[in-house]
Amino acid sequence: MNIESFRYYCLQKPGVTEGFPFDETTLVFKVGGKMFALTDINEEFGIALKCDPEFSIELRERFSDITPAYHMNKTHWINVNNAGFFDEQLLIKLINHSYKLVFDKLSKAIKNGILNSQ
């Protein structure tokens, strides 16, 4: 997966928006106004994703390219380094996992608004 396919994949999910809320190089994807994925468009392609704490420990033990996310809560966020060379099927699973974690925490009204706008 490259940054363009990552961006396209994220934007296909219901209710997703993209923007640069921090600076001009950190691309952030949100659902319901909450972040679920981000990447720096000027650095080597890596992706920060929300992750279940127990699952993130397992992932970090199994994959050297998965580390605690820089500048994020290390318990709830992971960074997939070298994402362009990472297993694409697993990367898609991790993006879906991150999206679902954030979507599931949204209020019922926001969830319904997203689902009804499709």
MARZABA-925757 format. One record per residue: residue in three letters; residue number from 1; x, y, z of N, C-alpha, C, O in turn. Coordinates in steps of 0.05 Angstrom, whole numbers, plus 5000, padded with zeros to 4 digits. Example, Ala and Ser with C-alpha at 12.3 -4.5 7.8 and 13.67 -1.06 7.14 Angstrom:
! residues 2
('ALA'; 1; (5264; 4886; 5156); (5246; 4910; 5156); (5264; 4934; 5156); (5285; 4934; 5169));
('SER'; 2; (5257; 4955; 5142); (5273; 4979; 5143); (5258; 5001; 5157); (5268; 5023; 5161));
//
This chain:
! residues 118
('MET'; 1; (5017; 4976; 5000); (5000; 5000; 5000); (5018; 5025; 5000); (5038; 5026; 5014));
('ASN'; 2; (5010; 5044; 4984); (5025; 5070; 4984); (5007; 5091; 4996); (4983; 5085; 5003));
('ILE'; 3; (5017; 5115; 4999); (5001; 5136; 5013); (4976; 5143; 4997); (4956; 5150; 5010));
('GLU'; 4; (4977; 5142; 4971); (4952; 5148; 4955); (4931; 5127; 4959); (4907; 5134; 4963));
('SER'; 5; (4939; 5101; 4959); (4918; 5080; 4964); (4909; 5080; 4993); (4885; 5075; 4998));
('PHE'; 6; (4926; 5087; 5011); (4918; 5090; 5039); (4897; 5112; 5042); (4876; 5108; 5055));
('ARG'; 7; (4902; 5135; 5030); (4883; 5158; 5030); (4857; 5150; 5018); (4835; 5155; 5029));
('TYR'; 8; (4858; 5137; 4995); (4833; 5129; 4981); (4817; 5109; 4998); (4793; 5112; 5000));
('TYR'; 9; (4831; 5090; 5010); (4818; 5070; 5027); (4804; 5083; 5050); (4781; 5077; 5056));
('CYS'; 10; (4818; 5101; 5064); (4806; 5115; 5087); (4781; 5131; 5079); (4761; 5131; 5093));
('LEU'; 11; (4783; 5145; 5057); (4761; 5162; 5048); (4737; 5147; 5039); (4715; 5159; 5036));
('GLN'; 12; (4739; 5121; 5033); (4716; 5105; 5025); (4699; 5097; 5049); (4677; 5087; 5045));
('LYS'; 13; (4710; 5100; 5073); (4695; 5091; 5097); (4673; 5112; 5103); (4677; 5136; 5099));
('PRO'; 14; (4651; 5104; 5114); (4629; 5122; 5120); (4637; 5145; 5139); (4648; 5140; 5160));
('GLY'; 15; (4630; 5169; 5131); (4633; 5192; 5149); (4662; 5203; 5152); (4666; 5219; 5169));
('VAL'; 16; (4681; 5193; 5136); (4709; 5201; 5140); (4714; 5227; 5127); (4706; 5233; 5104));
('THR'; 17; (4729; 5244; 5141); (4739; 5269; 5131); (4770; 5269; 5134); (4781; 5254; 5150));
('GLU'; 18; (4783; 5286; 5118); (4812; 5288; 5120); (4819; 5318; 5124); (4803; 5336; 5116));
('GLY'; 19; (4842; 5323; 5136); (4850; 5350; 5140); (4878; 5351; 5151); (4891; 5331; 5156));
('PHE'; 20; (4887; 5376; 5156); (4913; 5381; 5167); (4910; 5399; 5192); (4918; 5422; 5191));
('PRO'; 21; (4899; 5388; 5213); (4894; 5404; 5237); (4919; 5412; 5253); (4918; 5431; 5269));
('PHE'; 22; (4941; 5398; 5250); (4965; 5403; 5266); (4985; 5421; 5251); (4996; 5439; 5263));
('ASP'; 23; (4990; 5414; 5226); (5010; 5428; 5210); (5004; 5422; 5181); (4985; 5408; 5175));
('GLU'; 24; (5021; 5431; 5163); (5016; 5427; 5134); (5026; 5400; 5124); (5023; 5395; 5100));
('THR'; 25; (5037; 5384; 5141); (5047; 5358; 5131); (5034; 5334; 5144); (5036; 5311; 5134));
('THR'; 26; (5020; 5338; 5166); (5007; 5315; 5180); (4978; 5312; 5171); (4961; 5327; 5179));
('LEU'; 27; (4974; 5292; 5154); (4947; 5286; 5143); (4932; 5269; 5163); (4941; 5247; 5170));
('VAL'; 28; (4909; 5279; 5171); (4893; 5266; 5192); (4866; 5257; 5181); (4853; 5272; 5166));
('PHE'; 29; (4858; 5233; 5187); (4832; 5222; 5179); (4815; 5219; 5204); (4823; 5209; 5224));
('LYS'; 30; (4790; 5230; 5202); (4771; 5229; 5225); (4745; 5217; 5216); (4737; 5218; 5193));
('VAL'; 31; (4731; 5206; 5236); (4703; 5198; 5233); (4688; 5211; 5256); (4696; 5208; 5279));
('GLY'; 32; (4666; 5224; 5250); (4651; 5238; 5271); (4668; 5258; 5286); (4663; 5263; 5310));
('GLY'; 33; (4687; 5270; 5273); (4705; 5290; 5286); (4727; 5279; 5303); (4741; 5294; 5316));
('LYS'; 34; (4730; 5252; 5304); (4750; 5239; 5320); (4771; 5225; 5302); (4764; 5212; 5283));
('MET'; 35; (4796; 5229; 5309); (4818; 5217; 5293); (4818; 5186; 5295); (4814; 5175; 5317));
('PHE'; 36; (4824; 5174; 5272); (4829; 5145; 5273); (4855; 5138; 5258); (4865; 5115; 5261));
('ALA'; 37; (4865; 5156; 5241); (4890; 5150; 5227); (4904; 5176; 5219); (4890; 5196; 5214));
('LEU'; 38; (4930; 5176; 5219); (4945; 5199; 5210); (4972; 5190; 5199); (4983; 5169; 5206));
('THR'; 39; (4982; 5207; 5181); (5008; 5202; 5169); (5021; 5229; 5162); (5007; 5249; 5158));
('ASP'; 40; (5048; 5229; 5160); (5062; 5253; 5152); (5068; 5250; 5122); (5081; 5230; 5114));
('ILE'; 41; (5059; 5269; 5106); (5062; 5266; 5077); (5090; 5272; 5068); (5096; 5267; 5044));
('ASN'; 42; (5108; 5283; 5085); (5135; 5289; 5077); (5155; 5269; 5087); (5179; 5270; 5079));
('GLU'; 43; (5148; 5252; 5105); (5166; 5232; 5117); (5163; 5205; 5103); (5145; 5201; 5086));
('GLU'; 44; (5180; 5186; 5111); (5177; 5159; 5101); (5149; 5150; 5109); (5140; 5156; 5131));
('PHE'; 45; (5135; 5135; 5092); (5107; 5128; 5096); (5103; 5110; 5120); (5111; 5087; 5120));
('GLY'; 46; (5091; 5122; 5140); (5084; 5108; 5165); (5056; 5117; 5172); (5048; 5139; 5165));
('ILE'; 47; (5041; 5101; 5186); (5014; 5107; 5194); (5010; 5103; 5224); (5017; 5083; 5235));
('ALA'; 48; (4998; 5123; 5237); (4990; 5121; 5265); (4961; 5113; 5265); (4944; 5125; 5251));
('LEU'; 49; (4954; 5093; 5281); (4927; 5082; 5282); (4919; 5077; 5311); (4936; 5069; 5328));
('LYS'; 50; (4894; 5081; 5317); (4883; 5074; 5343); (4882; 5044; 5344); (4878; 5030; 5324));
('CYS'; 51; (4887; 5033; 5368); (4889; 5004; 5371); (4881; 4996; 5399); (4888; 5009; 5419));
('ASP'; 52; (4867; 4974; 5401); (4861; 4962; 5427); (4887; 4957; 5442); (4906; 4945; 5431));
('PRO'; 53; (4889; 4964; 5468); (4915; 4961; 5482); (4927; 4933; 5482); (4951; 4930; 5478));
('GLU'; 54; (4910; 4913; 5487); (4921; 4885; 5487); (4930; 4877; 5459); (4951; 4864; 5456));
('PHE'; 55; (4915; 4884; 5439); (4922; 4878; 5411); (4948; 4892; 5404); (4964; 4881; 5389));
('SER'; 56; (4951; 4917; 5413); (4976; 4932; 5406); (5000; 4919; 5418); (5021; 4919; 5405));
('ILE'; 57; (4998; 4908; 5442); (5021; 4894; 5454); (5028; 4870; 5437); (5052; 4865; 5431));
('GLU'; 58; (5008; 4855; 5429); (5012; 4831; 5413); (5026; 4839; 5386); (5045; 4826; 5377));
('LEU'; 59; (5016; 4860; 5374); (5027; 4869; 5348); (5056; 4877; 5351); (5073; 4870; 5334));
('ARG'; 60; (5062; 4893; 5372); (5090; 4902; 5376); (5109; 4879; 5381); (5132; 4880; 5374));
('GLU'; 61; (5099; 4858; 5394); (5116; 4835; 5399); (5121; 4819; 5373); (5142; 4807; 5370));
('ARG'; 62; (5102; 4819; 5355); (5104; 4803; 5331); (5118; 4817; 5308); (5130; 4805; 5291));
('PHE'; 63; (5115; 4844; 5306); (5125; 4859; 5283); (5143; 4882; 5292); (5135; 4899; 5307));
('SER'; 64; (5167; 4881; 5282); (5186; 4902; 5289); (5179; 4930; 5278); (5187; 4950; 5288));
('ASP'; 65; (5162; 4930; 5257); (5154; 4955; 5244); (5130; 4967; 5258); (5120; 4989; 5250));
('ILE'; 66; (5120; 4955; 5279); (5098; 4967; 5295); (5109; 4975; 5322); (5120; 4959; 5337));
('THR'; 67; (5106; 5001; 5327); (5116; 5013; 5351); (5095; 5031; 5364); (5074; 5037; 5351));
('PRO'; 68; (5099; 5040; 5389); (5080; 5059; 5400); (5081; 5084; 5383); (5102; 5092; 5373));
('ALA'; 69; (5058; 5097; 5378); (5056; 5120; 5361); (5069; 5145; 5374); (5064; 5151; 5397));
('TYR'; 70; (5085; 5158; 5358); (5099; 5182; 5367); (5079; 5204; 5372); (5061; 5208; 5356));
('HIS'; 71; (5082; 5219; 5394); (5064; 5241; 5402); (5035; 5233; 5407); (5017; 5250; 5408));
('MET'; 72; (5030; 5207; 5411); (5003; 5198; 5416); (5003; 5181; 5442); (5025; 5175; 5453));
('ASN'; 73; (4980; 5175; 5452); (4978; 5158; 5476); (4989; 5130; 5469); (4978; 5116; 5452));
('LYS'; 74; (5011; 5123; 5481); (5025; 5098; 5474); (5009; 5073; 5480); (5015; 5052; 5469));
('THR'; 75; (4989; 5075; 5497); (4972; 5052; 5503); (4952; 5047; 5482); (4945; 5024; 5476));
('HIS'; 76; (4942; 5068; 5470); (4919; 5066; 5451); (4926; 5071; 5422); (4908; 5069; 5405));
('TRP'; 77; (4951; 5078; 5416); (4959; 5084; 5388); (4984; 5069; 5381); (5003; 5067; 5397));
('ILE'; 78; (4984; 5059; 5356); (5008; 5046; 5345); (5017; 5061; 5320); (5002; 5076; 5308));
('ASN'; 79; (5042; 5058; 5314); (5052; 5068; 5288); (5062; 5044; 5272); (5077; 5027; 5281));
('VAL'; 80; (5052; 5043; 5247); (5062; 5023; 5228); (5083; 5037; 5211); (5077; 5052; 5193));
('ASN'; 81; (5108; 5031; 5218); (5131; 5042; 5203); (5135; 5027; 5177); (5127; 5004; 5175));
('ASN'; 82; (5147; 5040; 5158); (5151; 5027; 5132); (5125; 5015; 5120); (5125; 4992; 5110));
('ALA'; 83; (5104; 5030; 5123); (5077; 5020; 5115); (5076; 5012; 5085); (5060; 4995; 5078));
('GLY'; 84; (5092; 5024; 5069); (5093; 5017; 5040); (5103; 4988; 5036); (5098; 4977; 5014));
('PHE'; 85; (5117; 4977; 5055); (5128; 4950; 5052); (5115; 4931; 5071); (5122; 4907; 5072));
('PHE'; 86; (5095; 4940; 5087); (5082; 4923; 5106); (5060; 4906; 5093); (5050; 4914; 5072));
('ASP'; 87; (5054; 4884; 5104); (5034; 4866; 5094); (5007; 4881; 5090); (4995; 4890; 5109));
('GLU'; 88; (4999; 4883; 5065); (4975; 4900; 5058); (4950; 4890; 5071); (4933; 4905; 5081));
('GLN'; 89; (4946; 4863; 5072); (4922; 4852; 5084); (4920; 4859; 5114); (4899; 4866; 5124));
('LEU'; 90; (4943; 4857; 5128); (4944; 4864; 5156); (4940; 4894; 5160); (4926; 4902; 5178));
('LEU'; 91; (4952; 4910; 5143); (4949; 4939; 5144); (4919; 4947; 5141); (4909; 4964; 5156));
('ILE'; 92; (4905; 4934; 5123); (4877; 4940; 5119); (4861; 4931; 5144); (4843; 4946; 5153));
('LYS'; 93; (4868; 4909; 5156); (4856; 4900; 5180); (4860; 4920; 5203); (4842; 4926; 5218));
('LEU'; 94; (4884; 4931; 5205); (4890; 4951; 5226); (4876; 4977; 5221); (4866; 4990; 5240));
('ILE'; 95; (4873; 4986; 5196); (4858; 5010; 5190); (4829; 5006; 5198); (4816; 5023; 5210));
('ASN'; 96; (4817; 4983; 5190); (4790; 4977; 5197); (4785; 4976; 5227); (4765; 4985; 5237));
('HIS'; 97; (4805; 4964; 5241); (4803; 4962; 5270); (4803; 4990; 5283); (4787; 4995; 5301));
('SER'; 98; (4821; 5007; 5273); (4822; 5034; 5284); (4796; 5049; 5279); (4785; 5062; 5297));
('TYR'; 99; (4787; 5048; 5254); (4761; 5061; 5247); (4739; 5051; 5265); (4723; 5067; 5276));
('LYS'; 100; (4736; 5025; 5269); (4715; 5014; 5285); (4717; 5022; 5314); (4696; 5028; 5326));
('LEU'; 101; (4741; 5023; 5325); (4744; 5031; 5353); (4733; 5060; 5357); (4719; 5065; 5376));
('VAL'; 102; (4740; 5077; 5338); (4731; 5105; 5340); (4701; 5108; 5335); (4687; 5121; 5350));
('PHE'; 103; (4692; 5095; 5313); (4664; 5096; 5306); (4646; 5086; 5329); (4626; 5098; 5335));
('ASP'; 104; (4654; 5063; 5341); (4638; 5051; 5362); (4635; 5070; 5387); (4616; 5067; 5402));
('LYS'; 105; (4654; 5088; 5391); (4653; 5106; 5414); (4637; 5132; 5409); (4632; 5147; 5427));
('LEU'; 106; (4629; 5136; 5384); (4613; 5159; 5377); (4585; 5157; 5390); (4576; 5136; 5395));
('SER'; 107; (4573; 5180; 5393); (4546; 5180; 5404); (4527; 5167; 5383); (4533; 5166; 5359));
('LYS'; 108; (4505; 5158; 5393); (4485; 5145; 5376); (4475; 5164; 5354); (4472; 5156; 5331));
('ALA'; 109; (4472; 5190; 5361); (4462; 5210; 5342); (4483; 5214; 5320); (4475; 5215; 5296));
('ILE'; 110; (4508; 5215; 5326); (4529; 5219; 5306); (4531; 5194; 5288); (4533; 5196; 5264));
('LYS'; 111; (4530; 5170; 5301); (4531; 5145; 5285); (4508; 5144; 5265); (4511; 5138; 5242));
('ASN'; 112; (4484; 5150; 5275); (4461; 5150; 5258); (4463; 5170; 5235); (4455; 5164; 5212));
('GLY'; 113; (4473; 5193; 5241); (4477; 5214; 5221); (4496; 5204; 5199); (4491; 5209; 5175));
('ILE'; 114; (4517; 5191; 5207); (4537; 5180; 5187); (4524; 5158; 5171); (4526; 5158; 5146));
('LEU'; 115; (4511; 5140; 5184); (4499; 5117; 5170); (4476; 5125; 5152); (4471; 5113; 5131));
('ASN'; 116; (4461; 5145; 5160); (4438; 5155; 5144); (4446; 5173; 5121); (4429; 5178; 5103));
('SER'; 117; (4470; 5182; 5120); (4479; 5200; 5099); (4490; 5186; 5075); (4498; 5198; 5055));
('GLN'; 118; (4491; 5160; 5076); (4502; 5144; 5054); (4482; 5139; 5032); (4488; 5127; 5012));
//
